[in-house]
Amino acid sequence: MNFFEAIILAIVEGLTEFLPVSSTGHMIIASSFMGIASEPFVKLFTIAIQLGAILSVVVLYFKRFFKSINFYIKLLVAFIPAAVFGLLLSKKIDELLENPMAVGISLLAGGVILLFVDKWFNRPTIDEEEQVTYLTALKIGFFQCIAMIPGVSRSGATIVGGMSQKLSRKVAAEFSFFLAVPTMFAATAKKLFDFYKEGNIITSEQTNILIVGNVVAFIVALLAIKSFIGYLNKHGFKIFGWYRIVAGLIIIIMLLTGHNLQII
């Protein structure tokens, strides 16, 4: 992986991590077009640059992260299901990650769902994060577990989960962003542990690539989050549904026509 490829993947990560379109699916398309091999460092890079995306959430909502202890308890409660199921089903998840067709189908199916989400959950009663109870946070956490299926989209699953619990679109999206912080941090830490456990090392050049990737992911994610919230409030999810359907069809058609898409 060179710096140009790293920047492209970081842009893709920053744009898609917090949108309900599946960053995994887009990483597959981008990396396949660039012909990047599924090397250990590439796998590490795609996870590690999430730290840049995490930082964008902390910067945008800085005051919220220092508002009350209840805020952290809610995030912990919502994070627990993913932590438990992630450990219990790690092997099964790895198997699914090796199946690009599963990603394409998930993108397609999730797109269809997003076309109707605004009609299904159009009577929210929770307009502030402070109104989210611990039980509601736990339920949203179980929705996040659905995103363990590649192509589902972590943000999409948690936002829909929030809306199903009567959260407004804005509050559901913001809670999804907040929940991404412990979830993505844990995923990055595990990937780093596995990387070193397998006997790999990070060279000085790879360190520089990681730094550049995180900076780019941070900047792009910052812009993506701000734009997404504004668009979501005005227009809802339909455009993201159609976009997912197109992306899913692209992956499925590429696979059916003999293209070898690698999960990175």
Phi, psi and omega in degrees: 000129176257180184295323180297314179296323179296318180294319179299312181295324179293322176296316178299316179299312182298323181286325191255343186299321184256003174262152183280052185235357178078103177293327179300313180300320181286328175296322179297311181298311183296313183292326179292318178295328180274349178071033180279128179288156181277072180271159180305318182292325179296318177297318178296317183301314184295336176270317186294329181288354174294337178298323176296319178294321177301316182298327179296323178293314181298319180292314182295324184243040186307312183295327182294329182283355179232028185273311182199160178292331180300327179301315181289325179295318178299317179296320179296315179299317181290332182281332186306312181304316181294322179296316182292307182292329178297321178287319183288327187246022185302318181293318179295322179296318179298323178295317179295326180294342178267008182241091182298334178296325178298323178295314180299316180293320179296318177300314182296310182296318179296326178296318178299318179298317182295337178295335186246355184303317183296330178279323182292318186239070186250014179229066182290149177239354181247111183249001179222145180299328180298338180278350180287122180274169178297322179295318178297318178300319179296318179297319177296324178298324177291326175296325179298330180297332179299330182289356174292342172281117183305134178097348181288319182090114180299313181294320179298315181296317183286326177293314177297320178299318177296316179296327178292341179259021174078016174282145175293163181302318182295312181294320179298317180294316181293320178296324176297319178297314181298317182294335179296331185298302179292325182295311183286327176296316179296319180296319179294316180299318180295318180296320177296318179298313180296322181300312180285328179297327180279004176089011180275158175228157178257121180283169179297322178293320179293326176298316178296322178295319178296320179296312179298317180299318180291322178296314179296315180299321179298310183296313182293318179296323178302313180291321182295317181297312181297319180290321183296314181300315180297316180293317183300318180297326184270323192238344179080202192259355190303317182297325178289328176297311179297321180297317179297320180299315179296314180298318179296318179295323178299313180296314182297315180295318179299318180293318181290341179260015171094006178284140181262100180267128182259134173280128183253000000 
